[in-house]
Amino acid sequence: MTNSPLWTRLLGVLVLLTGLHAFAQTTKWQIDPAHSDALFSVRHMGISNVHGSFSQVTGTVMYDDKNITGSSVDATIQTNTVNTDNTMRDNDLKSPKFFDVAKYPTMHFVSSKLTNEGGQLKLYGNLTMHGVTKPVVLNMDPLGKQQLDPYGKLRRGFTASTVLNRRDFGLVWNGTLKSGDSVVGDEVKVTLEVESTKE
């Protein structure tokens, strides 16, 4: 009975339908660079925080609405878009002293897993910056609702944050003050504001 052609065909159809059902749970979204930014802050001379941002965040988000932990992110940031509202400082950040945008024009993040740890979503992945790839963990805010924009596109966004040590990525330039404090702090607080449109 189990070896009959009919049973084999029925089993094949069942497997196919199960696969299609699982696939249908995941939808593909494109990150909208016009409404997405990577924000950061870093300590300056041990006395204040300097804030900046990167624009031109692009990539894809795969949302699994049936099982949010099955979702994934692949995002790229153009390093030459760094902006701290100070041209001299921005040029310095773009130079070989820091991001060296001519040699390393992008940052790239690829998620490896998304977990729900006691109600806190954590997005694990690898970040490549300044030619160095390191694992990072992003703490995500609860996902917002889907929303139709005025042009009929379905949109969805998320906010995530983490703290990076710039030296881990080879960004080691610094100056030392007479007080012993560093000109630029090592820890960088990062917040990602991402908005995406459904394909």
N, C-alpha and C positions, 0 to 999 in steps of 0.2 A: 504493500500500500504506500509506504513512505517513498518508494522508489518510482512510483508511477509518474509519467510525464505531466499529468494534470496537477498532481501535488507539487511537483517541481515548479510548474508555471505559477501556481497560486502563491507559493513561497516567495518566488522572485518578485511578484507584484507587491506582496506585503512588504518586503524589504525596500522596494523602490518607493512605495508610499510613505514608509517610515522615514526614509532619507529625505524625501521632499518636504515632509512635515517639519523635520528638524531644520532644514535649510530655510524654510519660510519664516522661521522665528527670528532669523537674523537679517537685518536690513542694512544697506550700505548708505553712508552719509558722507558728503564732502565738507571739509572744514572751510568756512567762509573767511578768507583773509581780511575782508573789509570790516568784520565784526569779531575778530579774534586777536588777542595780544598775549605776549609773555611779559609779565611785569616782574621787576626785581628791585631789591633794596640791599645796600651794603653799607657798612659802617665806614665813616670818613674821619680819620685822625682820632678815633675813639670818642668823638664828642657828638656826632650827629649821623643821620642816615641819609644817603643819597639814593634817590629813586630814579628808575629808568624803565624802558620797555623795548621790546622787539616787536615789529609788525611783520606782515607777510608770513603769517602762520598758515601752512597748507597741509593737506593730507587727507586721510580717510578715517572714519569711525565706523566700526561694525557694532551696531546695537542688537543685543539679544533681549527682547522685551519679556520673554518667558523665563529667562534665567540671566539676569543682569551680569552675573559673574562670567558669562560666556562672551561678553563684549570685548572689543580690542581697539587699540588706537595706533596709528602710524602717522607721525607728524614731522614736518620739516620747518625750520625757522631760518630766514635769511639773516646772517650776522651783520651785514652792512646796514641793516635797518635800526641798529641800536640808537636810542635817543634818550638823552638825559637833560634836554633843554639847555645844553651848553655846547656850542660848536667845538670849542677847543678840547673839552673833555671827551666829546664823542669821537673826534679825530684820534685822540690818544687811545681810546678803547678799540678803535678799528686798526690801530697800528700793530706791528709785531710785538710790542710790549704786552699786549693783551690778546684780543681775539684774532689778530692777524687775518683780517677778512679776505685779503687777496689770496692767501694760501688755503684758508678754511672758510669758504663762503657760506656754509650752512651748519646748523645743528640738526641732529636727527634723533628722534625718540621712537622706539618700537616697543610696544607693551608685550609682556610675556604672560601675565595673568592678572585677573581682577578678583579681589577677595572681599568678602563682607565679614569684617571682624568686629562682632558685637555692635553692628549697626554702622560702623565706619567703613566706607568703601576705600580700599587701597589698591592703586594701580601700580603694579610692578613692571619694570622694563629696563631697557638699556638706552642710555643717552650717549651719543657720540658728539663731542664738542672739542674743538681745537686738536683734532686728530686722535683723541683719547676716548675710549668707550668704557663706561662704568655703569654698574647697576644703580638704579634710583627707585625710590618709592614715592608715589604721589598720593597725598590724602585728598580724597574727593568729597565735595559737598553732595548732598542728595540731588539726584537728577531732577531737573525741572520738567514741566509738561511739554508736549509737542504743541507747536503753534503754527497756524497758517499765516504767512505774510501777505501783504496787499497784492502780491503778484501770483498767489496761489501755490507758492512753494512751502512745503512743510519744513519747519525749523525746530531744532532742539539744541540745547547748550549744556555745558557743565563747567564747573570751577574746580581747580585742583591746586594744591600747594605742596611745596617741599622746601628743604634747606640743603644747599650744596656747599661743599668746600671747594673753592675755585682752584686750589693747589692740586686737588685730585685730578684736574683736567689740564694740568701744565700751565695754568695761568699764575705764575709765581712772582711776577715783578712786584716790587714793593720798595718803599722808602721808610726809613726809621727816623722818628722825631727825637729831639733831645729828651723828651719825657720817657722815651722807650716805646711809645705807642707806634703802631704801623699807620702809614698814610691810608692804606686801603685794607679793610678787614678781610679775613679769609672766608667767613661764612656769608653766603648770599641767600637771602630769602626770595623764593620764586613763587609767583602765582600765575596760573594759566587761566585765561578767560577764553573759552572756546565756544563758538557758535557754528552749527553745521546745518546743511540742507540735504534733504533726502533725495537720492537719485531716482 
